[in-house]
Amino acid sequence: MPSNEERRQAAREKLAKQNERREADARKRKIKAGAVAGVVVVALVAAGCYIWLPQGPRAPLRVGAEDRYKSLHVTCDFADRPDQAAALRENITKARGQIAQQKAGMAKMPADQQKTAQEQIDTVEKQIVEAEKALPALDTLTGKNKGVTKPDGKDVPNTGTANGTITTNAGAIGFELDRSKAPCNVQTFLTLIEAKYFDGTPCHREVANTADPKAGTSDLFVLQCGDPTGTGSGGPSWTSPDEKPTFLKEAGGSANPMQQTPNVVYPAGTIAVANANSEANPMTGQPATTNTGSSQFFLVYKETTLPANYAVIGKVDDAGLTVLQMIAKKGIVPKDGDPAPKPGDKPVTDGKPKEPVNITTMALAQ
């Protein structure tokens, strides 16, 4: 099977031959016209003018074809991603060091500060425990990622669609990926689908959050998938560049006054790429984190309001949206490590599907 680069080279060679034929025909037509009206040509030359005959590799027809080709393609910077298991181990080590420093200085703190510091330590230690549970799965993922080749990012089409189906234990979800909306991110997903990266993986997160202006939250109704580890930490060995959905309708203000990017409406049925981006913090000098999207994606089952920071790669079909809404009706349970709700508590709104949702296959239509 020819590689992407071989297919692109073949297309360029075919286009060049077509242009050469057109140029040859153009020369014949102009030469013939000159023979019929030779007196006029001689007069023009005598006056310091000339009839230009296209020739050489940069003739106008070829330049026009190349410009059109360039307008229909983009170059994508797919950045290498550090080994996730190794990075997590490094972060755990740093966190333990910070805890040790905090404990060493607690004796000199007033009682109220000691209480606050201990609460922070307890939170971080809990996070460490959960992180350590994810390590075996991330180690396995390291091996899986070695078998998936990063796209080269050259001559990526920015037009066209690709249809397929996410087959889950809850039902089939048909989808359409749209290159015009986020060509680089779509290229990542086409690469991963062809590598069967999503086959046999869970949808690890579900959210059903109704906007609460007092709490600074917005409408969020999504099912999140695409991490083979099921922890929310996994993905391939590269990340995709940000491609903001500038075409989405603004939601009319942000839920968080500190938020720099305005909220937009992600319609029901949208497929968008999850990421770990963060805005710059002028108070602390913390720079923005960008271009962190990879394989994790969320399926919107009810109109959702979020910052315009998540690349939209396509949409699900009507039958697929019905499947998503049926999954949502079954409810949400706490994520691993989170406490179970007590009698009388509000329903869990951010956790994992009450009935596990697993992707059997994610494939393109043949």
Long-range contacts (C-beta under 8 A, 24 or more apart in sequence): 4-151, 4-152, 5-152, 5-154, 8-154, 8-155, 12-69, 15-65, 15-69, 16-62, 18-65, 19-59, 19-61, 19-62, 19-65, 22-61, 23-54, 23-55, 23-59, 23-61, 23-62, 26-53, 26-54, 26-61, 27-53, 27-54, 27-55, 72-157, 72-158, 72-159, 73-155, 73-156, 73-157, 73-158, 74-156, 74-158, 74-183, 74-184, 75-153, 75-154, 75-155, 75-156, 76-151, 76-153, 76-156, 76-183, 76-184, 76-187, 76-240, 76-241, 77-153, 77-184, 77-241, 77-291, 78-150, 78-151, 78-153, 78-184, 78-188, 78-238, 78-239, 78-240, 78-241, 79-238, 79-239, 79-241, 79-291, 80-150, 80-237, 80-238, 81-235, 81-236, 81-237, 81-238, 81-239, 81-294, 83-142, 83-237, 84-138, 84-141, 84-142, 84-233, 84-234, 84-235, 85-135, 85-138, 85-139, 85-141, 85-142, 88-131, 88-134, 88-135, 88-138, 88-233, 89-135, 91-131, 92-128, 92-131, 92-132, 95-124, 95-127, 95-128, 96-128, 98-124, 99-124, 99-125, 126-337, 129-337, 130-336, 130-337, 133-231, 133-336, 133-337, 134-229, 134-231, 134-233, 137-228, 137-229, 137-230, 137-231, 137-234, 138-229, 138-231, 138-233, 138-234, 140-229, 141-228, 141-229, 141-234, 144-197, 144-228, 145-236, 145-237, 146-237, 147-195, 148-191, 148-192, 148-195, 148-197, 148-236, 148-237, 149-191, 149-195, 150-191, 150-236, 150-237, 150-238, 151-187, 151-188, 151-191, 153-184, 153-187, 156-183, 156-184, 156-187, 157-183, 158-183, 161-314, 162-186, 162-190, 162-364, 162-365, 163-364, 163-365, 164-193, 164-362, 164-363, 164-364, 164-365, 165-361, 165-362, 165-363, 165-365, 166-198, 166-225, 166-320, 166-359, 166-361, 166-362, 167-359, 167-360, 167-361, 167-362, 167-363, 168-203, 168-323, 168-357, 168-358, 168-359, 168-360, 169-356, 169-357, 169-358, 169-360, 170-323, 170-326, 170-327, 170-355, 170-357, 171-319, 171-320, 171-323, 171-326, 172-319, 172-320, 172-323, 173-299, 173-316, 173-317, 173-319, 173-320, 173-323, 173-324, 174-316, 174-317, 174-319, 174-320, 175-271, 175-314, 175-315, 175-316, 175-317, 175-320, 176-314, 176-315, 176-317, 177-271, 177-313, 177-314, 178-312, 178-313, 178-314, 178-315, 181-243, 181-245, 181-247, 181-311, 181-312, 181-313, 181-314, 182-243, 182-245, 182-273, 182-311, 182-312, 182-313, 183-243, 184-240, 184-241, 184-243, 185-240, 185-241, 185-243, 185-273, 185-293, 185-311, 185-313, 186-313, 186-314, 187-240, 188-236, 188-238, 188-240, 188-293, 188-294, 188-295, 189-295, 189-297, 189-313, 190-364, 192-236, 192-295, 193-362, 193-363, 193-364, 194-364, 196-361, 196-362, 197-228, 197-236, 197-295, 198-225, 198-226, 198-228, 198-295, 198-359, 198-361, 198-362, 199-359, 199-360, 199-361, 199-362, 200-228, 200-358, 200-359, 200-360, 201-225, 201-226, 201-227, 201-228, 201-230, 201-358, 201-359, 202-227, 202-230, 202-356, 202-357, 202-358, 202-359, 203-353, 203-357, 203-358, 203-359, 204-230, 204-231, 204-232, 204-352, 205-232, 205-335, 205-350, 205-351, 205-352, 206-327, 206-328, 206-332, 206-350, 206-351, 206-352, 206-353, 206-357, 207-332, 207-349, 207-350, 208-328, 208-332, 208-347, 208-349, 209-349, 209-350, 210-349, 211-255, 211-305, 213-255, 216-255, 216-256, 216-257, 217-255, 218-251, 218-255, 218-263, 218-304, 218-305, 218-306, 219-302, 219-303, 219-304, 219-305, 220-304, 220-305, 220-306, 221-268, 221-300, 221-301, 221-302, 221-303, 221-304, 221-328, 222-298, 222-299, 222-300, 222-301, 222-304, 223-298, 223-299, 223-301, 223-324, 223-327, 223-328, 223-353, 223-357, 224-274, 224-296, 224-297, 224-298, 224-299, 225-296, 225-297, 225-298, 225-299, 225-357, 225-359, 226-274, 226-295, 226-296, 226-297, 227-295, 227-296, 228-295, 232-296, 234-295, 235-294, 235-295, 235-296, 236-294, 236-295, 238-294, 239-291, 239-292, 239-293, 239-294, 240-273, 240-291, 240-293, 240-294, 240-311, 241-291, 242-275, 242-277, 242-290, 242-291, 242-293, 242-309, 242-311, 243-311, 244-308, 244-309, 244-311, 245-272, 245-308, 245-310, 245-311, 245-312, 246-308, 247-312, 248-308, 248-312, 251-305, 254-307, 255-305, 259-307, 261-307, 261-308, 261-309, 262-307, 262-308, 263-305, 263-306, 263-307, 263-308, 264-305, 264-306, 264-307, 264-308, 265-303, 265-304, 265-305, 266-300, 266-303, 266-304, 266-305, 266-306, 266-310, 266-312, 267-300, 267-303, 268-300, 268-301, 268-302, 268-303, 268-304, 268-321, 269-300, 269-315, 269-316, 269-317, 269-318, 269-320, 269-321, 270-299, 270-300, 270-304, 270-312, 270-315, 271-297, 271-298, 271-299, 271-300, 271-312, 271-313, 271-314, 271-315, 271-316, 272-297, 272-298, 272-300, 272-310, 272-311, 272-312, 272-313, 273-297, 273-310, 273-311, 273-313, 274-298, 274-310, 275-309, 275-310, 277-309, 299-324, 301-325, 301-327, 301-328, 302-328, 327-353, 327-355, 327-357, 330-354, 330-355
